[in-house]
Amino acid sequence: MEIGKQQIIDLIKKRGGDDKAGQAEAELPDQVDTEKDSGLLSKFGIDPKDLLGKIPGLGGLGG
């Protein structure tokens, strides 16, 4: 599944990780592939399996 980088950054900020959000901005590709980029996502404290319920439009409630 691919997710826009900005959605990931917004989620990190929502969790209070402004420092990590800046780092994610610099390191993540524009379209994040949850399988291919799972190592990068975990670096920022994101479990790709959890994204489904946390990001609006991905089948979850939008957290």
Buried (B, 14 or more C-beta within 10 A) or exposed (E): EEBBBEBBBBBBBEBEBEEBBEBBEEEBEEEBBBEEBBEBBEBBEBEBEBBEEBBEEBEEEEE
